Amino acid sequence: MQPSPRRKPKKLKGTPKTANIKELGTVDVPENTSSIHCLTIIGQVEGHLVMPAQNKTTKYEHVIPQLIAIEQNDNIEGVIVILNTVGGDVEAGLAISEMLVSLSKPTVSLVLGGGHSIGVPIATASDYSFIAETATMTIHPIRLTGLVIGVPQTYEYLDKMQDRVVRFVTEHSTIGEEKFRELMFTTGELARDIGTVLVGEDAVKYGLINEVGGLAASVSKLKQLIEEKKNGRH
């Protein structure tokens, strides 16, 4: 009796997308045919140090190649940035922010859940920004954890790094430097710390975010910006 022929394994549909979720945290990558690319900034922004395995992170070495590919892909006309982040590496967050603001294509950001710490400049780097009604944004001074060498140069480095964040946020939103620093150094707002938590409408009131809204409003605004850019070419 002849052995039955082996069955060929079924090809799972959507395998590449599953891999994208696992590796990049996004369903689609710039090679798709959609004219809008969704970029997610979730968990902790991971920079020069690798976070523990149990931490949910967005690796900046994954985000930067995506942004370069988006800029080069003529099929992509706009980018929507979804943020739900606790913050993270300051230099990595600023690198992502600088790349977003230098894209030639329209961008819209949407803060869902939270856009804390270094998530603030990332949110303001877009052409237009939204925040969900219940979402929060935490503004606080730059802090270091772990071993810090107690010399004047350490303070100067932190001070200059903080100035970079303040300058970026105030240049790409309508909040003034004085008010932003006031919110940053407010005492009594956070337990055992200094800083300010802004919820939804408060972020709009202070000029950090353009508008309170959700996904539909964000996509609609991005389509409007794309259309305006197209009309501006002719």
C-alpha positions in Angstrom: 0.0 0.0 0.0 1.5 3.3 -1.1 1.8 6.0 1.5 -0.6 8.9 1.0 1.1 12.0 -0.5 2.0 14.7 1.9 -0.4 17.6 1.9 1.2 21.0 1.1 0.8 23.3 4.0 -1.8 26.0 3.5 -0.5 29.4 2.8 -1.8 31.7 5.6 -3.4 34.8 4.3 -2.1 38.0 5.8 1.2 36.5 6.9 3.2 39.6 5.9 0.8 41.8 7.8 1.2 39.6 10.9 5.0 40.0 10.6 4.6 43.7 10.3 2.6 43.9 13.5 5.2 41.8 15.3 8.3 43.6 14.0 7.1 47.2 13.5 3.8 47.5 15.4 1.9 48.5 12.3 -0.5 46.8 10.0 0.8 48.5 6.8 4.2 49.5 5.7 5.0 52.2 3.0 5.0 49.6 0.2 1.2 49.4 0.3 -1.1 51.0 -2.2 -2.9 53.2 0.3 -2.4 57.0 -0.1 -2.3 57.4 3.7 0.3 55.7 5.9 -0.4 55.2 9.6 2.6 55.5 11.9 2.1 54.4 15.5 4.1 55.6 18.5 3.1 53.4 21.4 4.5 52.4 24.8 7.9 53.7 25.5 10.1 55.4 22.9 13.2 53.2 22.9 16.5 54.8 22.0 20.1 54.0 22.7 19.2 51.6 25.6 17.2 48.4 25.1 14.2 48.2 27.3 13.3 45.1 29.3 11.3 42.5 27.3 8.1 43.1 29.3 8.0 46.8 28.2 5.9 47.8 25.3 8.2 50.0 23.1 8.5 51.9 19.9 12.0 51.5 18.5 13.3 54.6 16.8 15.5 52.5 14.5 12.2 51.0 13.2 10.5 54.4 12.8 13.2 56.3 11.0 13.5 53.8 8.0 9.7 54.0 7.6 9.8 57.8 7.4 12.5 57.7 4.8 10.5 55.2 2.8 7.4 57.3 3.1 9.2 60.4 1.8 10.5 58.4 -1.2 7.2 56.7 -2.0 5.1 58.7 -4.5 2.0 56.6 -3.8 1.8 57.9 -0.2 0.3 61.3 0.0 -0.1 61.8 3.7 0.8 60.4 7.2 -1.4 60.0 10.3 0.6 59.6 13.5 -1.2 57.7 16.3 0.3 58.3 19.8 -0.3 56.5 23.0 3.1 56.8 24.7 4.5 57.4 28.2 7.6 59.1 26.6 11.1 57.6 26.7 14.5 58.4 25.2 14.7 62.2 24.7 17.2 62.2 21.8 15.3 59.4 20.0 12.0 61.3 20.4 13.5 64.5 19.1 15.0 62.6 16.1 11.5 61.2 15.2 10.0 64.7 15.7 12.6 66.3 13.5 12.0 63.8 10.7 8.3 64.2 10.9 8.4 68.0 10.7 10.8 67.8 7.7 8.5 65.5 5.7 7.3 67.1 2.4 3.9 65.3 2.8 1.0 66.4 5.0 0.9 65.0 8.5 -1.7 64.8 11.2 -1.2 63.5 14.7 -3.8 62.0 17.1 -3.1 61.5 20.8 -5.1 58.6 22.2 -4.7 57.6 25.8 -1.6 59.6 26.4 1.2 61.6 24.7 3.5 62.2 27.7 6.9 63.6 28.1 8.9 63.3 24.8 5.6 62.4 23.2 4.7 66.1 23.4 7.2 67.2 20.7 6.3 64.2 18.5 2.6 65.2 18.7 3.4 68.8 17.8 5.7 67.9 14.9 2.7 67.3 12.6 1.0 69.9 10.4 -2.2 69.5 12.5 -2.8 67.8 15.8 -5.8 66.2 17.5 -6.3 64.8 21.0 -9.0 62.6 22.3 -11.3 64.1 24.9 -10.0 61.8 27.6 -6.4 61.6 26.5 -3.7 63.2 28.6 -0.3 64.9 28.1 2.3 65.2 30.8 4.8 68.1 30.7 7.8 67.8 33.0 11.5 68.6 33.2 14.0 66.2 31.7 15.0 63.5 34.2 17.7 60.8 34.2 17.4 57.5 36.1 20.2 55.4 37.3 23.8 56.4 38.0 24.5 60.1 37.3 27.9 61.7 37.7 27.4 64.7 39.9 29.4 67.3 38.1 28.4 70.7 36.7 28.6 69.4 33.1 25.8 66.9 33.9 23.5 69.7 34.8 24.5 71.8 31.8 23.8 68.8 29.5 20.4 68.3 30.9 19.7 72.1 30.7 20.6 72.2 27.0 18.6 69.1 26.3 15.6 70.7 28.0 16.1 73.9 26.0 16.0 71.8 22.8 12.7 70.3 23.7 11.2 73.6 24.8 12.4 75.3 21.5 11.0 72.5 19.3 7.5 72.5 21.0 7.1 76.3 21.0 8.2 76.5 17.4 5.7 73.9 16.2 2.7 74.8 18.3 1.1 78.0 19.5 2.1 77.8 23.2 4.6 80.4 24.3 8.0 79.5 25.9 7.1 81.2 29.2 3.8 79.3 29.6 5.4 76.0 28.5 8.2 76.4 31.1 5.6 77.4 33.7 3.6 74.2 33.1 6.9 72.2 33.1 7.9 73.5 36.6 4.5 73.6 38.3 4.6 72.0 41.7 1.8 70.1 43.3 0.4 68.8 40.0 2.1 65.4 40.1 2.6 63.3 43.1 6.2 63.7 44.5 7.2 65.5 41.4 6.9 68.7 39.3 5.1 69.2 36.1 1.6 69.4 34.7 -0.9 66.9 33.3 -3.2 68.3 30.6 -6.4 66.5 29.7 -8.0 66.8 26.3 -9.4 70.3 26.0 -6.7 71.7 28.3 -4.0 70.8 25.8 -5.9 72.7 23.1 -6.5 75.7 25.5 -2.8 76.1 26.1 -2.0 75.8 22.4 -0.1 72.5 22.4 -2.7 70.7 20.3 -4.9 72.2 17.6 -8.2 70.4 18.2 -10.1 67.9 20.3 -11.2 65.0 18.0 -10.9 61.4 17.1 -10.0 59.1 14.2 -12.6 60.3 11.8 -11.7 64.0 12.3 -8.0 63.2 11.9 -8.4 61.3 8.7 -10.8 64.0 7.3 -8.3 66.7 8.1 -5.4 64.8 6.5 -7.5 64.3 3.3 -8.2 68.1 3.4 -4.4 68.9 3.7 -3.6 66.4 0.9 -6.2 68.1 -1.4 -4.9 71.5 -0.5 -1.4 70.5 -1.4 -2.5 69.0 -4.7 -4.4 72.2 -5.6 -1.4 74.3 -4.6 0.8 72.6 -7.2 -1.3 73.8 -10.1 
